[in-house]
Amino acid sequence: MSPSAPIATTFITHEVTNQAPPLVYDAWKTDLPLREAVAREGASWAEADIAKYGPLAGGELMQLGFVANENKPKFKPFDRYGNRLDEVEFHPAYHRIMEAAITHGIPNYAWRHEQTPGAHVARMALSYLHNQADQGTSCPLTMTYACVPTFRHHAGLAAEWLPRITSASYDSRFIPASQKTGITIGMGMTEKQGGSDVRSNTTRAQPLGARGPGNAYALVGHKFFFSAPMSDAFFVLAQSEGGLSCFLLPRFTPTGERNAIRIQRLKDKLGDWSNASSEVEFQGAVAFMVGEEGRGVSTILEMVALTRQDCMIGSSSLMRQALVQAIHHARHRKAFGRRLIEQPLMMNVLADLALESEAHTVLTARVSRAVDASHRDPREAAFARMATAVGKYWVCKRAPAFVNEAQECLGGAGYVEEANLPRLYRQAPLNSIWEGSGNIQCLDVLRAATREPESREALFQELMAAQGAHPALDAEMARISKDFSDTATLETRSRFVVERLALALQASLLLRAGNRQVADTFCETRLGGAHGNCFGTLPAHAPMKALIERAFGEGAAS
């Protein structure tokens, strides 16, 4: 060692090499399957607005998502003097994410462009981009989007609340909604004793004067899951004299006082850390009946249908983000003399994930078009009722295994919190549980198929639109028709039947989308049996490189 050499240089152990660079990218421009789906389903007119959100979702918001999840919401029950607050405090990163989302239209774009066909498809794309950066904020954004049809059950309440709900302004102040430039809406349906069986709810509603829609009631009871408790108002279910009814519950009373909504605690959740979920008690909280007395479930059902659509959007976009991370890593990492993306077995895994992701995206976009057209086209409304439940079941079920496979592409680095894959993995089970678990979705499919023949007919028409395009799909449709004809054990077999329905529907959509490499590979593997039980089991002749390049091409990332 030279006497003049710094002693530290003799202890350098290694250079940092063979690592993927930080990923900052345009989440819209690099997503060909999403861009094609948006155009195919009638929202190409909105591409300029959607495109503005792509670099934001793949850049600033992605980084803010890390910060918002590292700094969970804090419950503030009292002030320093002992006065009741019932407030939830969020990190500034959360508020910046919410501000960007509302400004760009995540909860309001569809309603501000409601007269233009495809508005809900455009809004789907915006939400799909946003959810990849942060999933927790998607909860209040979803409920704010989904609440509009329920508000419309009462013209007076709609006139008062909807202008601020559809506003492009985010106002985080804890003040009465009437004094704000923009508001968010939450929901509280389930109770300890009932869960999905909301008709067993025990919360009571006593009239504070005249009974009926639009009038004030005092609520006494609890909610075991009270989503987004920082919202400005909530739709809840409670038992009135005429039966289970729907109510609008504001955070402040009409006289400007804090409403008697007592937050008991925030849920300590597996994931969804940037968002707050809570348990609450109502101690005479003032609320206003919405819809007919005794018809609370049907009144809130349109809101639930839209939140279930967003569960599909959330899970499909979650898988998309996991795929992007896996491809980006494999494109830069070398092992055994070649980049991972050039290794045959890794190529199989990535191509299989890409195929799966595109199938979920096309189904999600098609359901969004049906939702969009429901008020114009009875057939689309019938299709949406059944396809939403089919899609919500299957798309959400696939997310945990998908994200786990993407983690494995990164090896140990995919299990470390500095990557976002652990957060995606914790988030992955949520959408299959929220807004009606898998069994509920399957029962809804059976209910629609047996009680609403127009829904069953609309779904089968959608399948038959690709008849003759691939023998595996033709054979699958024949099996599905036979499955439905055996009604004696249909409920017991419903998970299997709904799964096959979802796969057949995805195959039909892919075939009609026109990319034969994608569609034929999907039909051969998902319907024809040329696939194992794990990802990465495509047949050797599958167009693996083409599938990967289509998903997130070589020049996609900066």
C-alpha positions as CSV (number, residue, x, y, z in Angstrom):
1,M,0.0,0.0,0.0
2,S,1.3,3.4,-0.9
3,P,1.9,5.6,2.1
4,S,0.0,8.4,0.4
5,A,-3.1,6.3,-0.4
6,P,-6.2,7.0,1.8
7,I,-6.5,4.0,4.2
8,A,-10.3,3.7,3.4
9,T,-9.6,2.7,-0.2
10,T,-8.0,-0.5,1.0
11,F,-11.3,-1.6,2.6
12,I,-13.7,-1.1,-0.3
13,T,-15.5,-4.4,-0.7
14,H,-17.4,-4.0,-4.0
15,E,-19.0,-1.7,-6.5
16,V,-22.8,-1.7,-6.8
17,T,-23.6,-3.3,-10.2
18,N,-26.2,-5.4,-11.8
19,Q,-29.1,-3.5,-10.2
20,A,-32.2,-2.1,-12.0
21,P,-32.3,1.7,-12.0
22,P,-35.1,3.6,-10.3
23,L,-38.3,3.3,-12.3
24,V,-39.9,6.6,-13.2
25,Y,-42.1,6.3,-16.3
26,D,-45.3,7.2,-18.0
27,A,-47.9,4.8,-16.8
28,W,-50.3,5.6,-19.7
29,K,-48.0,5.8,-22.6
30,T,-46.3,2.4,-21.7
31,D,-49.6,0.5,-21.3
32,L,-50.6,-0.6,-24.8
33,P,-53.4,-3.0,-23.6
34,L,-55.0,-0.2,-21.6
35,R,-54.8,2.3,-24.4
36,E,-56.3,-0.1,-26.8
37,A,-59.1,-1.0,-24.4
38,V,-60.0,2.6,-23.8
39,A,-60.3,3.3,-27.5
40,R,-62.2,0.0,-28.1
41,E,-64.7,0.8,-25.4
42,G,-65.5,4.3,-26.6
43,A,-63.4,6.7,-24.7
44,S,-60.7,7.7,-27.2
45,W,-62.1,11.3,-27.0
46,A,-60.7,11.5,-23.4
47,E,-57.2,10.4,-24.2
48,A,-55.6,13.8,-23.8
49,D,-57.0,14.1,-20.2
50,I,-56.0,10.5,-19.3
51,A,-52.5,11.0,-20.8
52,K,-51.8,13.9,-18.4
53,Y,-52.1,11.5,-15.5
54,G,-49.7,8.9,-16.9
55,P,-46.4,10.6,-15.9
56,L,-47.9,11.7,-12.6
57,A,-49.0,8.2,-11.7
58,G,-45.6,6.7,-12.7
59,G,-43.6,9.5,-11.1
60,E,-44.5,11.9,-8.3
61,L,-47.5,9.9,-7.0
62,M,-45.6,6.7,-6.9
63,Q,-43.1,8.3,-4.6
64,L,-45.8,9.9,-2.5
65,G,-47.5,6.6,-2.2
66,F,-44.4,5.2,-0.3
67,V,-44.5,8.2,2.1
68,A,-48.3,8.0,2.7
69,N,-48.1,4.3,3.5
70,E,-45.0,4.7,5.8
71,N,-47.0,7.4,7.8
72,K,-50.3,5.8,8.7
73,P,-53.4,7.9,9.6
74,K,-53.6,8.8,13.3
75,F,-56.8,8.8,15.3
76,K,-57.3,12.0,17.4
77,P,-60.2,11.2,19.8
78,F,-59.8,14.3,22.0
79,D,-58.0,17.6,22.1
80,R,-55.6,18.5,24.9
81,Y,-58.4,19.8,27.0
82,G,-60.5,16.7,26.8
83,N,-63.0,17.9,24.2
84,R,-64.2,15.2,21.8
85,L,-62.7,15.5,18.3
86,D,-63.2,12.2,16.5
87,E,-60.8,13.3,13.8
88,V,-58.2,11.4,11.7
89,E,-54.9,13.0,10.9
90,F,-53.1,12.3,7.6
91,H,-49.6,12.9,6.4
92,P,-49.2,15.7,3.8
93,A,-48.3,13.1,1.2
94,Y,-51.8,11.6,1.5
95,H,-53.4,15.1,0.9
96,R,-51.2,15.7,-2.1
97,I,-52.3,12.4,-3.6
98,M,-55.9,13.2,-3.0
99,E,-55.5,16.6,-4.4
100,A,-54.0,15.3,-7.6
101,A,-56.7,12.6,-8.0
102,I,-59.6,14.9,-7.5
103,T,-58.1,17.6,-9.8
104,H,-57.6,15.1,-12.6
105,G,-61.1,13.6,-12.1
106,I,-60.7,10.2,-10.4
107,P,-64.0,10.5,-8.6
108,N,-65.8,13.1,-10.8
109,Y,-64.7,12.8,-14.4
110,A,-67.6,10.4,-15.4
111,W,-70.2,12.7,-13.9
112,R,-68.7,15.9,-15.3
113,H,-68.8,14.3,-18.8
114,E,-72.0,12.3,-18.2
115,Q,-73.6,13.2,-21.5
116,T,-70.7,11.9,-23.5
117,P,-70.7,8.1,-24.2
118,G,-67.6,6.5,-22.7
119,A,-67.2,8.9,-19.8
120,H,-67.1,6.0,-17.2
121,V,-64.5,4.2,-19.4
122,A,-62.3,7.3,-19.3
123,R,-62.8,7.5,-15.6
124,M,-61.9,3.8,-15.3
125,A,-58.6,4.5,-17.0
126,L,-57.8,7.4,-14.7
127,S,-58.6,5.2,-11.7
128,Y,-56.5,2.3,-13.1
129,L,-53.5,4.6,-13.3
130,H,-54.0,6.2,-9.9
131,N,-54.4,2.9,-8.1
132,Q,-51.0,1.8,-9.2
133,A,-49.4,4.6,-7.3
134,D,-51.4,4.4,-4.1
135,Q,-54.2,2.0,-3.3
136,G,-55.5,3.4,0.0
137,T,-56.7,6.8,-1.4
138,S,-58.7,4.8,-4.0
139,C,-61.1,3.9,-1.2
140,P,-62.6,7.4,-0.5
141,L,-62.2,8.3,-4.2
142,T,-64.3,5.2,-5.2
143,M,-67.1,6.0,-2.7
144,T,-67.2,9.6,-3.7
145,Y,-67.6,8.5,-7.4
146,A,-70.1,5.8,-6.6
147,C,-72.4,7.8,-4.3
148,V,-74.0,9.9,-7.1
149,P,-76.8,7.5,-8.1
150,T,-77.8,7.1,-4.5
151,F,-78.0,10.8,-4.0
152,R,-80.3,11.0,-7.0
153,H,-83.0,9.1,-5.1
154,H,-83.8,12.5,-3.4
155,A,-83.7,15.6,-5.6
156,G,-83.3,18.0,-2.7
157,L,-80.3,16.3,-1.2
158,A,-78.8,15.8,-4.7
159,A,-79.1,19.5,-5.5
160,E,-77.4,20.4,-2.2
161,W,-74.5,17.9,-2.2
162,L,-73.7,16.9,-5.8
163,P,-72.1,20.2,-6.9
164,R,-69.4,19.7,-4.3
165,I,-69.1,16.0,-4.9
166,T,-68.4,16.5,-8.6
167,S,-66.1,19.5,-8.0
168,A,-62.5,19.2,-9.1
169,S,-61.4,20.8,-5.9
170,Y,-59.9,18.9,-2.9
171,D,-60.7,20.6,0.4
172,S,-59.3,18.7,3.4
173,R,-60.6,21.1,6.1
174,F,-62.6,19.6,8.9
175,I,-65.6,22.0,8.6
176,P,-69.2,21.7,7.6
177,A,-69.6,20.5,4.0
178,S,-71.6,23.6,3.0
179,Q,-68.5,25.7,3.6
180,K,-66.2,23.6,1.5
181,T,-65.2,23.8,-2.2
182,G,-65.2,20.0,-2.6
183,I,-66.1,17.0,-0.5
184,T,-65.7,13.2,-0.2
185,I,-68.2,10.6,0.8
186,G,-67.8,7.4,2.8
187,M,-70.0,4.4,3.6
188,G,-71.0,2.3,6.6
189,M,-73.1,-0.9,6.1
190,T,-71.8,-3.8,8.1
191,E,-72.2,-4.5,11.8
192,K,-70.6,-7.0,14.2
193,Q,-73.4,-9.4,14.2
194,G,-74.2,-9.5,10.5
195,G,-71.3,-8.8,8.1
196,S,-72.7,-9.3,4.6
197,D,-76.1,-10.0,6.1
198,V,-77.0,-6.3,6.4
199,R,-80.7,-7.1,7.0
200,S,-79.6,-8.2,10.5
201,N,-78.4,-4.6,11.3
202,T,-79.5,-3.3,14.7
203,T,-78.7,0.4,14.3
204,R,-82.0,2.3,14.9
205,A,-83.3,5.4,13.3
206,Q,-85.8,7.6,15.2
207,P,-87.6,10.5,13.3
208,L,-86.8,13.9,14.6
209,G,-90.1,15.2,13.1
210,A,-91.9,14.1,10.0
211,R,-91.1,10.6,8.7
212,G,-89.9,9.7,5.2
213,P,-87.4,10.6,2.5
214,G,-85.4,13.7,3.1
215,N,-86.4,14.1,6.7
216,A,-84.1,14.1,9.7
217,Y,-83.6,11.1,12.0
218,A,-81.5,10.3,15.0
219,L,-79.3,7.2,14.6
220,V,-78.3,5.0,17.6
221,G,-76.1,2.0,17.0
222,H,-72.8,1.0,15.6
223,K,-70.9,0.1,12.4
224,F,-68.1,-2.5,12.6
225,F,-66.6,-1.3,9.3
226,F,-66.9,2.4,8.7
227,S,-64.8,3.3,5.6
228,A,-62.9,6.5,5.2
229,P,-64.1,8.1,8.5
230,M,-62.6,11.5,7.5
231,S,-65.2,11.9,4.8
232,D,-67.7,14.7,4.9
233,A,-70.7,12.5,4.9
234,F,-71.6,8.8,4.7
235,F,-74.3,6.5,3.4
236,V,-75.4,4.1,6.1
237,L,-78.2,1.6,6.7
238,A,-80.4,1.6,9.8
239,Q,-83.7,0.2,11.0
240,S,-86.5,2.7,10.9
241,E,-90.2,2.0,11.6
242,G,-90.7,0.9,8.1
243,G,-87.7,-1.5,7.9
244,L,-84.1,-1.2,6.9
245,S,-83.6,2.2,5.3
246,C,-80.8,4.2,3.7
247,F,-79.5,7.5,5.4
248,L,-77.1,10.3,4.6
249,L,-75.1,10.9,7.7
250,P,-73.0,14.2,7.6
251,R,-70.0,14.8,9.8
252,F,-71.6,18.1,11.0
253,T,-75.2,18.8,11.9
254,P,-77.3,21.4,9.9
255,T,-76.5,23.9,12.7
256,G,-72.7,23.4,12.3
257,E,-72.0,21.2,15.3
258,R,-69.9,18.0,15.2
259,N,-72.3,15.1,14.6
260,A,-72.5,12.4,17.2
261,I,-70.4,10.0,15.2
262,R,-68.0,8.5,17.8
263,I,-64.9,6.8,16.3
264,Q,-64.0,3.9,18.6
265,R,-60.7,2.9,16.9
266,L,-59.0,2.7,13.5
267,K,-58.7,-0.8,12.1
268,D,-55.2,-2.3,12.2
269,K,-55.4,-3.7,8.7
270,L,-53.1,-6.1,6.7
271,G,-52.7,-3.4,4.0
272,D,-54.4,-0.3,2.7
273,W,-52.2,1.6,5.2
274,S,-52.6,5.1,3.7
275,N,-56.3,4.9,4.2
276,A,-58.2,4.9,7.5
277,S,-61.0,2.4,8.3
278,S,-62.8,2.5,11.6
279,E,-65.4,1.2,14.0
280,V,-67.9,3.8,15.1
281,E,-70.9,4.3,17.4
282,F,-73.8,6.6,16.7
283,Q,-75.1,8.4,19.8
284,G,-78.1,10.2,18.3
285,A,-76.3,11.2,15.2
286,V,-78.4,13.3,12.8
287,A,-79.0,11.7,9.4
288,F,-81.4,12.1,6.5
289,M,-83.4,9.4,4.9
290,V,-82.7,8.7,1.2
291,G,-85.0,6.7,-0.9
292,E,-88.1,4.9,0.2
293,E,-88.4,3.8,3.8
294,G,-87.8,0.1,4.2
295,R,-85.9,-0.1,0.9
296,G,-82.4,0.8,2.1
297,V,-80.7,-2.1,0.3
298,S,-82.1,-1.3,-3.1
299,T,-81.4,2.4,-2.6
300,I,-77.8,1.9,-1.8
301,L,-77.4,-1.0,-4.4
302,E,-76.3,1.3,-7.3
303,M,-73.5,2.7,-5.1
304,V,-72.5,-0.8,-4.2
305,A,-72.5,-1.9,-7.9
306,L,-70.1,1.0,-8.7
307,T,-67.8,0.2,-5.8
308,R,-67.7,-3.4,-7.0
309,Q,-66.7,-2.2,-10.5
310,D,-63.9,-0.3,-8.8
311,C,-62.8,-3.5,-7.0
312,M,-62.2,-4.9,-10.5
313,I,-60.3,-1.7,-11.5
314,G,-58.3,-1.9,-8.3
315,S,-57.2,-5.5,-8.7
316,S,-56.5,-5.3,-12.4
317,S,-54.4,-2.2,-11.9
318,L,-52.6,-3.8,-8.9
319,M,-51.6,-6.7,-11.1
320,R,-50.5,-4.3,-13.8
321,Q,-48.2,-2.5,-11.4
322,A,-46.7,-5.8,-10.2
323,L,-46.1,-6.8,-13.8
324,V,-44.4,-3.5,-14.6
325,Q,-42.1,-3.9,-11.6
326,A,-41.2,-7.5,-12.6
327,I,-40.5,-6.7,-16.2
328,H,-38.4,-3.6,-15.3
329,H,-36.3,-5.7,-12.9
330,A,-35.8,-8.6,-15.4
331,R,-34.9,-6.2,-18.2
332,H,-31.9,-4.9,-16.2
333,R,-30.8,-7.8,-13.9
334,K,-28.3,-10.4,-15.2
335,A,-27.9,-13.9,-14.1
336,F,-25.8,-16.8,-15.5
337,G,-24.5,-14.6,-18.3
338,R,-27.8,-13.2,-19.6
339,R,-30.4,-10.7,-18.6
340,L,-33.3,-12.3,-16.7
341,I,-35.7,-11.3,-19.4
342,E,-33.7,-13.5,-21.8
343,Q,-33.8,-16.6,-19.6
344,P,-36.4,-19.0,-21.1
345,L,-38.1,-19.9,-17.8
346,M,-38.3,-16.3,-16.6
347,M,-39.6,-15.3,-20.0
348,N,-42.3,-17.9,-19.5
349,V,-43.3,-16.4,-16.2
350,L,-43.4,-12.8,-17.4
351,A,-45.3,-13.7,-20.5
352,D,-47.8,-15.6,-18.5
353,L,-48.3,-12.7,-16.1
354,A,-48.6,-10.3,-19.1
355,L,-51.3,-12.5,-20.6
356,E,-53.2,-12.7,-17.4
357,S,-53.0,-8.9,-16.8
358,E,-54.3,-8.1,-20.3
359,A,-57.3,-10.4,-19.9
360,H,-58.2,-8.7,-16.6
361,T,-57.8,-5.2,-18.2
362,V,-60.1,-6.0,-21.2
363,L,-62.8,-7.4,-18.9
364,T,-62.6,-4.4,-16.6
365,A,-62.9,-2.0,-19.5
366,R,-65.8,-3.9,-21.0
367,V,-67.7,-3.8,-17.7
368,S,-67.0,-0.1,-17.5
369,R,-68.6,0.4,-20.9
370,A,-71.6,-1.5,-19.8
371,V,-71.9,0.7,-16.7
372,D,-71.5,3.8,-18.9
373,A,-74.3,2.7,-21.2
374,S,-76.7,1.3,-18.6
375,H,-78.9,4.4,-18.6
376,R,-79.2,4.4,-22.4
377,D,-79.3,0.7,-23.3
378,P,-81.3,-1.9,-21.3
379,R,-79.2,-4.7,-22.7
380,E,-76.0,-3.1,-21.4
381,A,-77.6,-2.6,-18.0
382,A,-78.6,-6.3,-17.9
383,F,-75.1,-7.3,-18.9
384,A,-73.5,-5.0,-16.3
385,R,-75.6,-6.6,-13.5
386,M,-74.2,-10.1,-14.1
387,A,-70.8,-9.3,-15.6
388,T,-69.8,-7.0,-12.6
389,A,-70.3,-9.9,-10.2
390,V,-68.5,-12.4,-12.5
391,G,-65.6,-10.0,-12.9
392,K,-65.4,-8.9,-9.3
393,Y,-65.2,-12.5,-8.3
394,W,-62.5,-13.6,-10.7
395,V,-60.3,-10.5,-11.2
396,C,-60.0,-9.9,-7.5
397,K,-59.4,-13.6,-6.7
398,R,-56.4,-13.7,-9.0
399,A,-54.5,-10.7,-7.5
400,P,-52.7,-12.3,-4.5
401,A,-51.1,-15.2,-6.5
402,F,-50.2,-12.8,-9.3
403,V,-48.4,-10.3,-7.1
404,N,-46.6,-13.1,-5.3
405,E,-45.3,-14.4,-8.6
406,A,-44.1,-10.9,-9.5
407,Q,-42.3,-10.7,-6.1
408,E,-40.5,-13.9,-6.9
409,C,-39.2,-12.4,-10.1
410,L,-37.3,-9.9,-8.0
411,G,-36.2,-12.6,-5.5
412,G,-35.4,-11.4,-2.0
413,A,-35.6,-7.8,-3.1
414,G,-39.3,-8.3,-3.9
415,Y,-39.9,-9.1,-0.2
416,V,-38.3,-5.9,1.1
417,E,-40.3,-2.8,1.9
418,E,-38.0,-0.5,-0.1
419,A,-39.7,-2.0,-3.2
420,N,-43.5,-1.5,-3.6
421,L,-44.3,-5.2,-4.1
422,P,-44.7,-6.0,-0.4
423,R,-47.3,-3.2,-0.3
424,L,-49.0,-4.5,-3.4
425,Y,-49.0,-8.0,-1.8
426,R,-50.7,-6.8,1.4
427,Q,-53.2,-4.9,-0.7
428,A,-53.9,-7.8,-3.0
429,P,-56.6,-9.7,-0.9
430,L,-58.6,-6.6,-0.1
431,N,-60.8,-6.3,-3.1
432,S,-62.0,-9.9,-3.0
433,I,-63.2,-9.3,0.6
434,W,-64.5,-5.7,0.4
435,E,-67.9,-5.0,-1.1
436,G,-69.1,-8.6,-1.0
437,S,-66.7,-11.5,-0.7
438,G,-66.4,-14.3,-3.3
439,N,-69.4,-16.3,-2.1
440,I,-71.6,-13.2,-2.2
441,Q,-70.5,-12.5,-5.8
442,C,-71.2,-16.1,-6.9
443,L,-74.7,-16.0,-5.3
444,D,-75.4,-12.7,-7.0
445,V,-74.5,-14.3,-10.4
446,L,-76.8,-17.2,-9.7
447,R,-79.6,-14.8,-8.6
448,A,-79.3,-12.8,-11.7
449,A,-79.1,-15.9,-13.9
450,T,-82.3,-17.4,-12.4
451,R,-84.4,-14.3,-11.6
452,E,-83.3,-11.9,-14.4
453,P,-83.4,-13.8,-17.7
454,E,-82.4,-10.6,-19.5
455,S,-79.1,-10.5,-17.6
456,R,-78.3,-14.2,-18.4
457,E,-79.3,-13.6,-22.0
458,A,-77.1,-10.5,-22.3
459,L,-74.1,-12.3,-20.8
460,F,-74.5,-15.3,-23.2
461,Q,-74.9,-12.9,-26.1
462,E,-71.6,-11.4,-25.2
463,L,-70.0,-14.9,-25.2
464,M,-71.6,-15.9,-28.4
465,A,-70.3,-12.9,-30.2
466,A,-67.0,-14.7,-30.6
467,Q,-68.6,-18.1,-31.5
468,G,-66.5,-19.9,-34.1
469,A,-63.4,-17.8,-33.4
470,H,-61.7,-20.5,-31.4
471,P,-62.6,-24.2,-30.8
472,A,-61.7,-24.0,-27.1
473,L,-64.1,-21.2,-26.5
474,D,-66.9,-23.0,-28.4
475,A,-66.3,-26.1,-26.2
476,E,-66.3,-24.0,-23.1
477,M,-69.6,-22.3,-23.9
478,A,-71.2,-25.7,-24.4
479,R,-70.0,-26.8,-21.0
480,I,-71.2,-23.6,-19.3
481,S,-74.6,-24.0,-20.8
482,K,-74.8,-27.6,-19.4
483,D,-73.5,-26.4,-16.0
484,F,-76.4,-24.0,-15.7
485,S,-79.0,-26.6,-16.7
486,D,-78.3,-28.7,-13.6
487,T,-80.0,-26.5,-11.0
488,A,-80.0,-29.1,-8.2
489,T,-76.4,-28.5,-7.2
490,L,-75.7,-25.2,-8.9
491,E,-75.1,-23.2,-5.7
492,T,-72.6,-25.8,-4.5
493,R,-70.8,-25.6,-7.8
494,S,-71.2,-21.9,-8.3
495,R,-67.5,-20.9,-7.7
496,F,-66.4,-23.3,-10.5
497,V,-69.2,-22.1,-12.8
498,V,-68.5,-18.4,-12.2
499,E,-64.7,-19.0,-12.8
500,R,-65.4,-20.7,-16.1
501,L,-67.8,-17.9,-17.0
502,A,-65.1,-15.3,-16.3
503,L,-62.5,-17.1,-18.4
504,A,-64.9,-17.6,-21.3
505,L,-65.9,-13.9,-21.2
506,Q,-62.2,-12.8,-21.2
507,A,-61.5,-15.2,-24.1
508,S,-64.5,-13.8,-26.1
509,L,-63.3,-10.2,-25.5
510,L,-59.7,-10.9,-26.4
511,L,-60.7,-12.7,-29.6
512,R,-62.8,-9.7,-30.7
513,A,-60.1,-7.3,-29.7
514,G,-58.2,-8.7,-32.6
515,N,-54.7,-9.6,-31.4
516,R,-54.6,-13.3,-32.3
517,Q,-51.3,-14.0,-30.5
518,V,-52.8,-12.8,-27.2
519,A,-56.3,-14.4,-27.8
520,D,-55.1,-17.7,-29.1
521,T,-52.6,-18.2,-26.3
522,F,-55.3,-17.3,-23.7
523,C,-57.8,-19.8,-25.2
524,E,-55.2,-22.5,-25.5
525,T,-54.0,-22.2,-22.0
526,R,-56.9,-20.9,-19.9
527,L,-59.7,-22.9,-21.7
528,G,-57.9,-25.6,-23.6
529,G,-55.9,-27.1,-20.7
530,A,-52.4,-26.3,-22.0
531,H,-51.4,-24.6,-18.7
532,G,-50.4,-25.7,-15.2
533,N,-51.7,-24.5,-11.9
534,C,-48.9,-21.9,-11.5
535,F,-47.8,-19.0,-13.6
536,G,-44.9,-19.7,-15.9
537,T,-46.5,-22.8,-17.4
538,L,-47.2,-21.6,-21.0
539,P,-46.4,-24.1,-23.7
540,A,-43.0,-23.7,-25.3
541,H,-44.5,-22.5,-28.6
542,A,-46.3,-19.5,-27.0
543,P,-45.2,-16.1,-28.3
544,M,-43.5,-15.2,-25.0
545,K,-41.3,-12.3,-26.2
546,A,-44.2,-10.7,-28.1
547,L,-46.5,-10.9,-25.0
548,I,-43.8,-9.2,-22.8
549,E,-43.0,-6.5,-25.3
550,R,-46.7,-5.8,-25.7
551,A,-47.1,-5.5,-22.0
552,F,-44.2,-3.2,-21.2
553,G,-41.8,-2.8,-24.1
554,E,-38.0,-2.5,-24.2
555,G,-38.2,1.3,-24.5
556,A,-41.0,1.8,-22.0
557,A,-39.1,3.0,-19.0
558,S,-36.9,6.0,-18.4
